[in-house]
Amino acid sequence: MTETSNETWSIAIDVVISGDNGTAHAVLTKEGGQRVEGYGRARRNPDDEPHPEVGQELATARALRDLADRLLKATSDDLSKIEHQKIRLAR
């Protein structure tokens, strides 16, 4: 028999651009309130023209990549507990 599970997880991303620097904070919230967070940064080269949306996109992409890496780590830790041996998931 196949089990079916349906949950809704949400991701909120806060992006701050200040001068030539940008940061993003991504928070994945699972049903039940468990959270995984990721962080990203971007810095504009002073020789480049200012395009804040590029800094927002780059900082956000890095925050989401960090969040994905942290979620993979949490998953491998959970599997390690279940299997009673070290599990490392590939990226």
N, CA, C and O atoms as a CHARMM CRD file, in Angstrom:
* protein
*
  364
    1    1 MET  N      0.83400  -1.17400   0.00000 PROA 1      0.00000
    2    1 MET  CA     0.00000   0.00000   0.00000 PROA 1      0.00000
    3    1 MET  C      0.88700   1.24900   0.00000 PROA 1      0.00000
    4    1 MET  O      1.84800   1.33200   0.76600 PROA 1      0.00000
    5    2 THR  N      0.56900   2.19700  -0.84300 PROA 2      0.00000
    6    2 THR  CA     1.33800   3.42800  -0.95000 PROA 2      0.00000
    7    2 THR  C      0.72400   4.50500  -0.07400 PROA 2      0.00000
    8    2 THR  O     -0.47900   4.76100  -0.12400 PROA 2      0.00000
    9    3 GLU  N      1.57400   5.12900   0.73000 PROA 3      0.00000
   10    3 GLU  CA     1.10200   6.23000   1.56500 PROA 3      0.00000
   11    3 GLU  C      1.11800   7.51800   0.76700 PROA 3      0.00000
   12    3 GLU  O      1.99500   7.72700  -0.07200 PROA 3      0.00000
   13    4 THR  N      0.16100   8.37100   1.02300 PROA 4      0.00000
   14    4 THR  CA     0.10100   9.68200   0.38700 PROA 4      0.00000
   15    4 THR  C      0.15800  10.74200   1.46900 PROA 4      0.00000
   16    4 THR  O     -0.51900  10.64900   2.49300 PROA 4      0.00000
   17    5 SER  N      0.97000  11.74100   1.22600 PROA 5      0.00000
   18    5 SER  CA     1.10400  12.85100   2.16500 PROA 5      0.00000
   19    5 SER  C      0.97000  14.15200   1.39200 PROA 5      0.00000
   20    5 SER  O      1.53800  14.30200   0.31100 PROA 5      0.00000
   21    6 ASN  N      0.23100  15.07300   1.94100 PROA 6      0.00000
   22    6 ASN  CA     0.06500  16.36700   1.29300 PROA 6      0.00000
   23    6 ASN  C      0.22000  17.45600   2.33900 PROA 6      0.00000
   24    6 ASN  O     -0.59000  17.57000   3.25900 PROA 6      0.00000
   25    7 GLU  N      1.25200  18.24300   2.19100 PROA 7      0.00000
   26    7 GLU  CA     1.49200  19.36700   3.09800 PROA 7      0.00000
   27    7 GLU  C      1.79200  20.59900   2.26900 PROA 7      0.00000
   28    7 GLU  O      2.21900  20.50400   1.11800 PROA 7      0.00000
   29    8 THR  N      1.56700  21.73600   2.85900 PROA 8      0.00000
   30    8 THR  CA     1.94400  22.99300   2.21900 PROA 8      0.00000
   31    8 THR  C      3.05900  23.61800   3.03600 PROA 8      0.00000
   32    8 THR  O      2.89900  23.89200   4.22600 PROA 8      0.00000
   33    9 TRP  N      4.18300  23.83800   2.38500 PROA 9      0.00000
   34    9 TRP  CA     5.29800  24.53100   3.01300 PROA 9      0.00000
   35    9 TRP  C      5.38400  25.89700   2.35400 PROA 9      0.00000
   36    9 TRP  O      5.07700  26.04300   1.17100 PROA 9      0.00000
   37   10 SER  N      5.79900  26.88500   3.11300 PROA 10     0.00000
   38   10 SER  CA     5.91400  28.22700   2.53500 PROA 10     0.00000
   39   10 SER  C      7.32200  28.77400   2.74000 PROA 10     0.00000
   40   10 SER  O      8.01100  28.43900   3.70300 PROA 10     0.00000
   41   11 ILE  N      7.71800  29.61600   1.81100 PROA 11     0.00000
   42   11 ILE  CA     9.01700  30.28400   1.89800 PROA 11     0.00000
   43   11 ILE  C      8.77600  31.78700   1.86900 PROA 11     0.00000
   44   11 ILE  O      8.12900  32.31200   0.96300 PROA 11     0.00000
   45   12 ALA  N      9.30600  32.46200   2.87300 PROA 12     0.00000
   46   12 ALA  CA     9.27100  33.92400   2.92300 PROA 12     0.00000
   47   12 ALA  C     10.69900  34.42100   2.75200 PROA 12     0.00000
   48   12 ALA  O     11.63200  33.87700   3.34300 PROA 12     0.00000
   49   13 ILE  N     10.86100  35.45500   1.94100 PROA 13     0.00000
   50   13 ILE  CA    12.19900  35.99200   1.68500 PROA 13     0.00000
   51   13 ILE  C     12.17800  37.49300   1.95500 PROA 13     0.00000
   52   13 ILE  O     11.38200  38.23300   1.37700 PROA 13     0.00000
   53   14 ASP  N     13.06400  37.92400   2.84000 PROA 14     0.00000
   54   14 ASP  CA    13.25100  39.34500   3.11700 PROA 14     0.00000
   55   14 ASP  C     14.54300  39.77400   2.44600 PROA 14     0.00000
   56   14 ASP  O     15.59700  39.17700   2.66100 PROA 14     0.00000
   57   15 VAL  N     14.44900  40.82400   1.62500 PROA 15     0.00000
   58   15 VAL  CA    15.61500  41.31800   0.90000 PROA 15     0.00000
   59   15 VAL  C     15.83500  42.77500   1.28700 PROA 15     0.00000
   60   15 VAL  O     14.90300  43.57900   1.29500 PROA 15     0.00000
   61   16 VAL  N     17.09500  43.10100   1.60800 PROA 16     0.00000
   62   16 VAL  CA    17.44900  44.47000   1.96100 PROA 16     0.00000
   63   16 VAL  C     18.62600  44.89700   1.09200 PROA 16     0.00000
   64   16 VAL  O     19.66600  44.23900   1.06800 PROA 16     0.00000
   65   17 ILE  N     18.45100  46.00300   0.38300 PROA 17     0.00000
   66   17 ILE  CA    19.53700  46.59200  -0.39700 PROA 17     0.00000
   67   17 ILE  C     19.87500  47.92500   0.26300 PROA 17     0.00000
   68   17 ILE  O     19.01100  48.78200   0.44700 PROA 17     0.00000
   69   18 SER  N     21.13500  48.07800   0.61100 PROA 18     0.00000
   70   18 SER  CA    21.59600  49.31200   1.23700 PROA 18     0.00000
   71   18 SER  C     22.89100  49.73500   0.55300 PROA 18     0.00000
   72   18 SER  O     23.94100  49.12300   0.74700 PROA 18     0.00000
   73   19 GLY  N     22.79600  50.78900  -0.24800 PROA 19     0.00000
   74   19 GLY  CA    23.97600  51.22000  -0.98600 PROA 19     0.00000
   75   19 GLY  C     24.40300  50.15700  -1.97400 PROA 19     0.00000
   76   19 GLY  O     23.61500  49.74700  -2.82600 PROA 19     0.00000
   77   20 ASP  N     25.63600  49.71000  -1.87100 PROA 20     0.00000
   78   20 ASP  CA    26.18100  48.70800  -2.78600 PROA 20     0.00000
   79   20 ASP  C     26.03800  47.27900  -2.27000 PROA 20     0.00000
   80   20 ASP  O     26.51400  46.34200  -2.91000 PROA 20     0.00000
   81   21 ASN  N     25.39300  47.10300  -1.12900 PROA 21     0.00000
   82   21 ASN  CA    25.28900  45.78300  -0.51100 PROA 21     0.00000
   83   21 ASN  C     23.84000  45.32300  -0.41600 PROA 21     0.00000
   84   21 ASN  O     22.92900  46.12800  -0.22200 PROA 21     0.00000
   85   22 GLY  N     23.64500  44.02800  -0.55500 PROA 22     0.00000
   86   22 GLY  CA    22.31900  43.45100  -0.41400 PROA 22     0.00000
   87   22 GLY  C     22.38500  42.18600   0.41000 PROA 22     0.00000
   88   22 GLY  O     23.37400  41.45400   0.36700 PROA 22     0.00000
   89   23 THR  N     21.33700  41.93300   1.15700 PROA 23     0.00000
   90   23 THR  CA    21.22700  40.70600   1.92600 PROA 23     0.00000
   91   23 THR  C     19.83000  40.12800   1.71600 PROA 23     0.00000
   92   23 THR  O     18.86700  40.85000   1.45700 PROA 23     0.00000
   93   24 ALA  N     19.75200  38.81400   1.83500 PROA 24     0.00000
   94   24 ALA  CA    18.46100  38.13100   1.76800 PROA 24     0.00000
   95   24 ALA  C     18.41500  37.07700   2.85700 PROA 24     0.00000
   96   24 ALA  O     19.41000  36.42000   3.16100 PROA 24     0.00000
   97   25 HSD  N     17.23900  36.93600   3.43100 PROA 25     0.00000
   98   25 HSD  CA    16.99200  35.94600   4.48100 PROA 25     0.00000
   99   25 HSD  C     15.77000  35.15300   4.03100 PROA 25     0.00000
  100   25 HSD  O     14.67000  35.69800   3.94500 PROA 25     0.00000
  101   26 ALA  N     15.96300  33.87200   3.74600 PROA 26     0.00000
  102   26 ALA  CA    14.87600  33.00400   3.29900 PROA 26     0.00000
  103   26 ALA  C     14.49200  32.06300   4.42700 PROA 26     0.00000
  104   26 ALA  O     15.35500  31.44800   5.05300 PROA 26     0.00000
  105   27 VAL  N     13.20200  31.95300   4.68400 PROA 27     0.00000
  106   27 VAL  CA    12.70600  31.08600   5.75200 PROA 27     0.00000
  107   27 VAL  C     11.66200  30.14200   5.17100 PROA 27     0.00000
  108   27 VAL  O     10.62000  30.57300   4.67800 PROA 27     0.00000
  109   28 LEU  N     11.96000  28.84000   5.23800 PROA 28     0.00000
  110   28 LEU  CA    11.00000  27.81400   4.85500 PROA 28     0.00000
  111   28 LEU  C     10.28600  27.38300   6.12200 PROA 28     0.00000
  112   28 LEU  O     10.92300  27.00500   7.10500 PROA 28     0.00000
  113   29 THR  N      8.96700  27.44100   6.09800 PROA 29     0.00000
  114   29 THR  CA     8.17400  27.01500   7.24800 PROA 29     0.00000
  115   29 THR  C      7.32400  25.82500   6.83000 PROA 29     0.00000
  116   29 THR  O      6.53300  25.89700   5.89000 PROA 29     0.00000
  117   30 LYS  N      7.51200  24.72100   7.56400 PROA 30     0.00000
  118   30 LYS  CA     6.74500  23.50300   7.31000 PROA 30     0.00000
  119   30 LYS  C      5.46900  23.54300   8.14500 PROA 30     0.00000
  120   30 LYS  O      5.35700  24.30200   9.10700 PROA 30     0.00000
  121   31 GLU  N      4.50800  22.70200   7.74900 PROA 31     0.00000
  122   31 GLU  CA     3.32700  22.54600   8.59700 PROA 31     0.00000
  123   31 GLU  C      3.80200  22.05600   9.95700 PROA 31     0.00000
  124   31 GLU  O      4.67700  21.19300  10.03500 PROA 31     0.00000
  125   32 GLY  N      3.24600  22.58500  11.00100 PROA 32     0.00000
  126   32 GLY  CA     3.69700  22.23700  12.34300 PROA 32     0.00000
  127   32 GLY  C      4.67500  23.26400  12.89100 PROA 32     0.00000
  128   32 GLY  O      5.05100  23.20300  14.06100 PROA 32     0.00000
  129   33 GLY  N      5.09300  24.21800  12.04300 PROA 33     0.00000
  130   33 GLY  CA     5.92900  25.31800  12.50700 PROA 33     0.00000
  131   33 GLY  C      7.42700  25.11800  12.42200 PROA 33     0.00000
  132   33 GLY  O      8.17900  26.03100  12.76200 PROA 33     0.00000
  133   34 GLN  N      7.89700  23.94000  11.97300 PROA 34     0.00000
  134   34 GLN  CA     9.34300  23.74700  11.83500 PROA 34     0.00000
  135   34 GLN  C      9.87100  24.71000  10.76900 PROA 34     0.00000
  136   34 GLN  O      9.21900  24.96200   9.75600 PROA 34     0.00000
  137   35 ARG  N     11.08100  25.24300  11.02900 PROA 35     0.00000
  138   35 ARG  CA    11.65900  26.23200  10.11900 PROA 35     0.00000
  139   35 ARG  C     13.07200  25.84500   9.71600 PROA 35     0.00000
  140   35 ARG  O     13.82100  25.23800  10.48200 PROA 35     0.00000
  141   36 VAL  N     13.40900  26.21700   8.48800 PROA 36     0.00000
  142   36 VAL  CA    14.78000  26.11500   7.98900 PROA 36     0.00000
  143   36 VAL  C     15.08200  27.48100   7.38400 PROA 36     0.00000
  144   36 VAL  O     14.26300  28.03100   6.64800 PROA 36     0.00000
  145   37 GLU  N     16.25500  28.02900   7.69100 PROA 37     0.00000
  146   37 GLU  CA    16.59900  29.37100   7.23600 PROA 37     0.00000
  147   37 GLU  C     17.84900  29.36700   6.37200 PROA 37     0.00000
  148   37 GLU  O     18.74200  28.54000   6.55700 PROA 37     0.00000
  149   38 GLY  N     17.90200  30.29200   5.43300 PROA 38     0.00000
  150   38 GLY  CA    19.07000  30.46500   4.58400 PROA 38     0.00000
  151   38 GLY  C     19.38600  31.94400   4.42700 PROA 38     0.00000
  152   38 GLY  O     18.50600  32.79900   4.53000 PROA 38     0.00000
  153   39 TYR  N     20.65700  32.23000   4.17500 PROA 39     0.00000
  154   39 TYR  CA    21.11600  33.61700   4.08000 PROA 39     0.00000
  155   39 TYR  C     21.94800  33.81200   2.81600 PROA 39     0.00000
  156   39 TYR  O     22.68000  32.91800   2.39300 PROA 39     0.00000
  157   40 GLY  N     21.82000  34.99600   2.22300 PROA 40     0.00000
  158   40 GLY  CA    22.61100  35.30900   1.04200 PROA 40     0.00000
  159   40 GLY  C     23.00900  36.77600   1.04200 PROA 40     0.00000
  160   40 GLY  O     22.33200  37.63100   1.61500 PROA 40     0.00000
  161   41 ARG  N     24.13000  37.03900   0.38000 PROA 41     0.00000
  162   41 ARG  CA    24.63500  38.41700   0.28400 PROA 41     0.00000
  163   41 ARG  C     25.02000  38.72300  -1.15200 PROA 41     0.00000
  164   41 ARG  O     25.31600  37.82200  -1.93700 PROA 41     0.00000
  165   42 ALA  N     25.01000  39.99900  -1.48200 PROA 42     0.00000
  166   42 ALA  CA    25.48100  40.45900  -2.78700 PROA 42     0.00000
  167   42 ALA  C     26.13600  41.82500  -2.58200 PROA 42     0.00000
  168   42 ALA  O     25.73700  42.60100  -1.71400 PROA 42     0.00000
  169   43 ARG  N     27.14700  42.09500  -3.39900 PROA 43     0.00000
  170   43 ARG  CA    27.82200  43.39800  -3.31300 PROA 43     0.00000
  171   43 ARG  C     28.08400  43.87500  -4.73400 PROA 43     0.00000
  172   43 ARG  O     28.62000  43.14600  -5.56800 PROA 43     0.00000
  173   44 ARG  N     27.68900  45.12600  -4.98700 PROA 44     0.00000
  174   44 ARG  CA    27.89800  45.71600  -6.30700 PROA 44     0.00000
  175   44 ARG  C     29.33500  46.18800  -6.43800 PROA 44     0.00000
  176   44 ARG  O     29.87700  46.84200  -5.54700 PROA 44     0.00000
  177   45 ASN  N     29.93200  45.84800  -7.55400 PROA 45     0.00000
  178   45 ASN  CA    31.25100  46.38300  -7.87200 PROA 45     0.00000
  179   45 ASN  C     31.09600  47.89200  -8.07900 PROA 45     0.00000
  180   45 ASN  O     30.23100  48.30900  -8.85000 PROA 45     0.00000
  181   46 PRO  N     31.90100  48.71600  -7.42100 PROA 46     0.00000
  182   46 PRO  CA    31.75900  50.16900  -7.55000 PROA 46     0.00000
  183   46 PRO  C     31.91000  50.67300  -8.99200 PROA 46     0.00000
  184   46 PRO  O     31.45300  51.77100  -9.30800 PROA 46     0.00000
  185   47 ASP  N     32.54500  49.88400  -9.86800 PROA 47     0.00000
  186   47 ASP  CA    32.69500  50.28400 -11.26700 PROA 47     0.00000
  187   47 ASP  C     31.43400  50.01300 -12.09500 PROA 47     0.00000
  188   47 ASP  O     31.30400  50.52200 -13.20800 PROA 47     0.00000
  189   48 ASP  N     30.50800  49.21600 -11.55700 PROA 48     0.00000
  190   48 ASP  CA    29.27400  48.89200 -12.28000 PROA 48     0.00000
  191   48 ASP  C     28.19500  49.91500 -11.98600 PROA 48     0.00000
  192   48 ASP  O     28.18500  50.54700 -10.93000 PROA 48     0.00000
  193   49 GLU  N     27.27000  50.07000 -12.95400 PROA 49     0.00000
  194   49 GLU  CA    26.12300  50.95200 -12.72700 PROA 49     0.00000
  195   49 GLU  C     25.18300  50.29600 -11.71800 PROA 49     0.00000
  196   49 GLU  O     25.08300  49.07100 -11.66100 PROA 49     0.00000
  197   50 PRO  N     24.50100  51.10900 -10.92900 PROA 50     0.00000
  198   50 PRO  CA    23.58900  50.53000  -9.94000 PROA 50     0.00000
  199   50 PRO  C     22.32900  49.95900 -10.59800 PROA 50     0.00000
  200   50 PRO  O     21.64300  50.64100 -11.35900 PROA 50     0.00000
  201   51 HSD  N     22.04700  48.71200 -10.28900 PROA 51     0.00000
  202   51 HSD  CA    20.81900  48.03000 -10.69300 PROA 51     0.00000
  203   51 HSD  C     20.36900  47.21800  -9.47800 PROA 51     0.00000
  204   51 HSD  O     20.69400  46.03500  -9.36600 PROA 51     0.00000
  205   52 PRO  N     19.62500  47.84800  -8.57300 PROA 52     0.00000
  206   52 PRO  CA    19.25500  47.18100  -7.32100 PROA 52     0.00000
  207   52 PRO  C     18.59400  45.82100  -7.52100 PROA 52     0.00000
  208   52 PRO  O     18.77900  44.91700  -6.70700 PROA 52     0.00000
  209   53 GLU  N     17.81200  45.66700  -8.61500 PROA 53     0.00000
  210   53 GLU  CA    17.13200  44.38700  -8.81800 PROA 53     0.00000
  211   53 GLU  C     18.12100  43.23800  -9.02300 PROA 53     0.00000
  212   53 GLU  O     17.82000  42.09600  -8.67700 PROA 53     0.00000
  213   54 VAL  N     19.29800  43.52800  -9.58300 PROA 54     0.00000
  214   54 VAL  CA    20.31400  42.49600  -9.77800 PROA 54     0.00000
  215   54 VAL  C     20.85000  42.04800  -8.41600 PROA 54     0.00000
  216   54 VAL  O     21.02000  40.85300  -8.17600 PROA 54     0.00000
  217   55 GLY  N     21.11300  42.99800  -7.53800 PROA 55     0.00000
  218   55 GLY  CA    21.56700  42.66200  -6.19400 PROA 55     0.00000
  219   55 GLY  C     20.51000  41.88100  -5.42100 PROA 55     0.00000
  220   55 GLY  O     20.83600  40.95700  -4.67600 PROA 55     0.00000
  221   56 GLN  N     19.23400  42.25600  -5.60000 PROA 56     0.00000
  222   56 GLN  CA    18.15000  41.52300  -4.94600 PROA 56     0.00000
  223   56 GLN  C     18.10200  40.07700  -5.43600 PROA 56     0.00000
  224   56 GLN  O     17.98000  39.14300  -4.64400 PROA 56     0.00000
  225   57 GLU  N     18.19900  39.91300  -6.74700 PROA 57     0.00000
  226   57 GLU  CA    18.14100  38.56500  -7.32300 PROA 57     0.00000
  227   57 GLU  C     19.32100  37.71200  -6.86300 PROA 57     0.00000
  228   57 GLU  O     19.14700  36.54700  -6.50500 PROA 57     0.00000
  229   58 LEU  N     20.51700  38.29200  -6.87300 PROA 58     0.00000
  230   58 LEU  CA    21.70300  37.53400  -6.49200 PROA 58     0.00000
  231   58 LEU  C     21.66500  37.15100  -5.00800 PROA 58     0.00000
  232   58 LEU  O     21.93500  36.00300  -4.65500 PROA 58     0.00000
  233   59 ALA  N     21.33700  38.09300  -4.15700 PROA 59     0.00000
  234   59 ALA  CA    21.25000  37.79000  -2.72400 PROA 59     0.00000
  235   59 ALA  C     20.17100  36.74100  -2.46000 PROA 59     0.00000
  236   59 ALA  O     20.35700  35.85800  -1.62300 PROA 59     0.00000
  237   60 THR  N     19.04400  36.83200  -3.16900 PROA 60     0.00000
  238   60 THR  CA    17.96300  35.86300  -3.00800 PROA 60     0.00000
  239   60 THR  C     18.38500  34.48100  -3.48600 PROA 60     0.00000
  240   60 THR  O     18.12400  33.48400  -2.81200 PROA 60     0.00000
  241   61 ALA  N     19.03900  34.41500  -4.64800 PROA 61     0.00000
  242   61 ALA  CA    19.51000  33.12300  -5.16400 PROA 61     0.00000
  243   61 ALA  C     20.47200  32.47200  -4.18100 PROA 61     0.00000
  244   61 ALA  O     20.40700  31.26400  -3.95100 PROA 61     0.00000
  245   62 ARG  N     21.35000  33.25700  -3.61000 PROA 62     0.00000
  246   62 ARG  CA    22.30700  32.70500  -2.64600 PROA 62     0.00000
  247   62 ARG  C     21.61000  32.26000  -1.36000 PROA 62     0.00000
  248   62 ARG  O     21.99200  31.25300  -0.76400 PROA 62     0.00000
  249   63 ALA  N     20.59300  33.00500  -0.93100 PROA 63     0.00000
  250   63 ALA  CA    19.84200  32.61100   0.26900 PROA 63     0.00000
  251   63 ALA  C     19.08700  31.30500   0.02300 PROA 63     0.00000
  252   63 ALA  O     19.03400  30.44400   0.90100 PROA 63     0.00000
  253   64 LEU  N     18.50300  31.15400  -1.16600 PROA 64     0.00000
  254   64 LEU  CA    17.77900  29.92600  -1.47700 PROA 64     0.00000
  255   64 LEU  C     18.72700  28.73600  -1.60800 PROA 64     0.00000
  256   64 LEU  O     18.38600  27.62300  -1.21000 PROA 64     0.00000
  257   65 ARG  N     19.91700  28.96800  -2.16700 PROA 65     0.00000
  258   65 ARG  CA    20.90700  27.89100  -2.25200 PROA 65     0.00000
  259   65 ARG  C     21.34000  27.47000  -0.84500 PROA 65     0.00000
  260   65 ARG  O     21.46400  26.27900  -0.56100 PROA 65     0.00000
  261   66 ASP  N     21.57100  28.45000   0.03300 PROA 66     0.00000
  262   66 ASP  CA    21.94500  28.15100   1.41200 PROA 66     0.00000
  263   66 ASP  C     20.81100  27.39300   2.10800 PROA 66     0.00000
  264   66 ASP  O     21.06300  26.42600   2.82700 PROA 66     0.00000
  265   67 LEU  N     19.56800  27.82700   1.89800 PROA 67     0.00000
  266   67 LEU  CA    18.42900  27.15100   2.49500 PROA 67     0.00000
  267   67 LEU  C     18.36300  25.70700   2.00900 PROA 67     0.00000
  268   67 LEU  O     18.14500  24.80100   2.81300 PROA 67     0.00000
  269   68 ALA  N     18.54700  25.47400   0.71000 PROA 68     0.00000
  270   68 ALA  CA    18.51300  24.11300   0.16300 PROA 68     0.00000
  271   68 ALA  C     19.61400  23.24900   0.77800 PROA 68     0.00000
  272   68 ALA  O     19.37800  22.08800   1.11500 PROA 68     0.00000
  273   69 ASP  N     20.81200  23.80900   0.92400 PROA 69     0.00000
  274   69 ASP  CA    21.91100  23.05600   1.53900 PROA 69     0.00000
  275   69 ASP  C     21.58600  22.69700   2.98600 PROA 69     0.00000
  276   69 ASP  O     21.87100  21.58400   3.43000 PROA 69     0.00000
  277   70 ARG  N     20.99400  23.62700   3.71800 PROA 70     0.00000
  278   70 ARG  CA    20.63600  23.35800   5.11000 PROA 70     0.00000
  279   70 ARG  C     19.51700  22.31800   5.21600 PROA 70     0.00000
  280   70 ARG  O     19.50800  21.50700   6.14100 PROA 70     0.00000
  281   71 LEU  N     18.57000  22.34400   4.26400 PROA 71     0.00000
  282   71 LEU  CA    17.49900  21.35300   4.25500 PROA 71     0.00000
  283   71 LEU  C     18.05900  19.96200   3.94600 PROA 71     0.00000
  284   71 LEU  O     17.63700  18.97800   4.55300 PROA 71     0.00000
  285   72 LEU  N     19.00800  19.87600   3.00500 PROA 72     0.00000
  286   72 LEU  CA    19.66600  18.59600   2.73200 PROA 72     0.00000
  287   72 LEU  C     20.40900  18.08400   3.95500 PROA 72     0.00000
  288   72 LEU  O     20.36700  16.88800   4.24700 PROA 72     0.00000
  289   73 LYS  N     21.08200  18.96200   4.66900 PROA 73     0.00000
  290   73 LYS  CA    21.81100  18.57700   5.88700 PROA 73     0.00000
  291   73 LYS  C     20.84400  18.06400   6.94800 PROA 73     0.00000
  292   73 LYS  O     21.10200  17.04400   7.58700 PROA 73     0.00000
  293   74 ALA  N     19.72900  18.77400   7.13400 PROA 74     0.00000
  294   74 ALA  CA    18.73100  18.33400   8.11700 PROA 74     0.00000
  295   74 ALA  C     18.16700  16.97200   7.73400 PROA 74     0.00000
  296   74 ALA  O     17.93600  16.12900   8.60100 PROA 74     0.00000
  297   75 THR  N     17.94300  16.75200   6.44300 PROA 75     0.00000
  298   75 THR  CA    17.42000  15.47800   5.97300 PROA 75     0.00000
  299   75 THR  C     18.42500  14.35500   6.21300 PROA 75     0.00000
  300   75 THR  O     18.05100  13.27500   6.67100 PROA 75     0.00000
  301   76 SER  N     19.69800  14.60500   5.90400 PROA 76     0.00000
  302   76 SER  CA    20.70900  13.56400   6.12600 PROA 76     0.00000
  303   76 SER  C     20.87200  13.27700   7.61500 PROA 76     0.00000
  304   76 SER  O     21.09500  12.12900   8.00100 PROA 76     0.00000
  305   77 ASP  N     20.76300  14.30100   8.45400 PROA 77     0.00000
  306   77 ASP  CA    20.81900  14.07800   9.91000 PROA 77     0.00000
  307   77 ASP  C     19.65000  13.21400  10.37400 PROA 77     0.00000
  308   77 ASP  O     19.82400  12.31300  11.19500 PROA 77     0.00000
  309   78 ASP  N     18.44700  13.49500   9.84000 PROA 78     0.00000
  310   78 ASP  CA    17.27000  12.69300  10.19500 PROA 78     0.00000
  311   78 ASP  C     17.45700  11.23800   9.75800 PROA 78     0.00000
  312   78 ASP  O     17.15700  10.31500  10.51500 PROA 78     0.00000
  313   79 LEU  N     17.95000  11.03800   8.53800 PROA 79     0.00000
  314   79 LEU  CA    18.18300   9.68200   8.03800 PROA 79     0.00000
  315   79 LEU  C     19.25700   8.95700   8.85300 PROA 79     0.00000
  316   79 LEU  O     19.15100   7.75600   9.09900 PROA 79     0.00000
  317   80 SER  N     20.28100   9.68800   9.26800 PROA 80     0.00000
  318   80 SER  CA    21.34300   9.09200  10.09000 PROA 80     0.00000
  319   80 SER  C     20.78100   8.55800  11.40900 PROA 80     0.00000
  320   80 SER  O     21.19100   7.50000  11.88500 PROA 80     0.00000
  321   81 LYS  N     19.84700   9.29600  11.98700 PROA 81     0.00000
  322   81 LYS  CA    19.22000   8.83900  13.23400 PROA 81     0.00000
  323   81 LYS  C     18.38600   7.58400  12.99600 PROA 81     0.00000
  324   81 LYS  O     18.38800   6.66500  13.81600 PROA 81     0.00000
  325   82 ILE  N     17.67600   7.55100  11.87400 PROA 82     0.00000
  326   82 ILE  CA    16.82700   6.39600  11.55700 PROA 82     0.00000
  327   82 ILE  C     17.67600   5.16400  11.25300 PROA 82     0.00000
  328   82 ILE  O     17.36800   4.06400  11.71200 PROA 82     0.00000
  329   83 GLU  N     18.73200   5.34800  10.48700 PROA 83     0.00000
  330   83 GLU  CA    19.56500   4.22400  10.03100 PROA 83     0.00000
  331   83 GLU  C     20.68700   3.86200  11.00900 PROA 83     0.00000
  332   83 GLU  O     21.36000   2.84800  10.83000 PROA 83     0.00000
  333   84 HSD  N     20.89000   4.68400  12.03900 PROA 84     0.00000
  334   84 HSD  CA    21.95000   4.46600  13.02900 PROA 84     0.00000
  335   84 HSD  C     23.33400   4.40300  12.38800 PROA 84     0.00000
  336   84 HSD  O     24.20800   3.65800  12.83100 PROA 84     0.00000
  337   85 GLN  N     23.51300   5.19500  11.34300 PROA 85     0.00000
  338   85 GLN  CA    24.82000   5.32900  10.70100 PROA 85     0.00000
  339   85 GLN  C     24.84500   6.67300   9.96400 PROA 85     0.00000
  340   85 GLN  O     23.80200   7.24600   9.64800 PROA 85     0.00000
  341   86 LYS  N     26.04500   7.15400   9.70400 PROA 86     0.00000
  342   86 LYS  CA    26.20600   8.43900   9.05700 PROA 86     0.00000
  343   86 LYS  C     25.68900   8.36900   7.62100 PROA 86     0.00000
  344   86 LYS  O     26.10500   7.51000   6.84400 PROA 86     0.00000
  345   87 ILE  N     24.77900   9.28100   7.27800 PROA 87     0.00000
  346   87 ILE  CA    24.22700   9.38700   5.92800 PROA 87     0.00000
  347   87 ILE  C     24.57800  10.77300   5.40800 PROA 87     0.00000
  348   87 ILE  O     24.39500  11.77300   6.10300 PROA 87     0.00000
  349   88 ARG  N     25.08400  10.82500   4.17900 PROA 88     0.00000
  350   88 ARG  CA    25.37200  12.11800   3.56200 PROA 88     0.00000
  351   88 ARG  C     24.73400  12.14300   2.18700 PROA 88     0.00000
  352   88 ARG  O     25.08100  11.34600   1.31400 PROA 88     0.00000
  353   89 LEU  N     23.80100  13.06000   1.99900 PROA 89     0.00000
  354   89 LEU  CA    23.11200  13.18000   0.71700 PROA 89     0.00000
  355   89 LEU  C     23.91700  14.06000  -0.22300 PROA 89     0.00000
  356   89 LEU  O     24.47900  15.07200   0.19500 PROA 89     0.00000
  357   90 ALA  N     23.97200  13.68200  -1.47300 PROA 90     0.00000
  358   90 ALA  CA    24.69800  14.47100  -2.47500 PROA 90     0.00000
  359   90 ALA  C     23.88900  15.71000  -2.83700 PROA 90     0.00000
  360   90 ALA  O     22.66000  15.71700  -2.76400 PROA 90     0.00000
  361   91 ARG  N     24.59400  16.73400  -3.22100 PROA 91     0.00000
  362   91 ARG  CA    23.94600  17.97400  -3.66100 PROA 91     0.00000
  363   91 ARG  C     23.31700  17.81000  -4.99900 PROA 91     0.00000
  364   91 ARG  O     22.72600  18.75400  -5.52400 PROA 91     0.00000
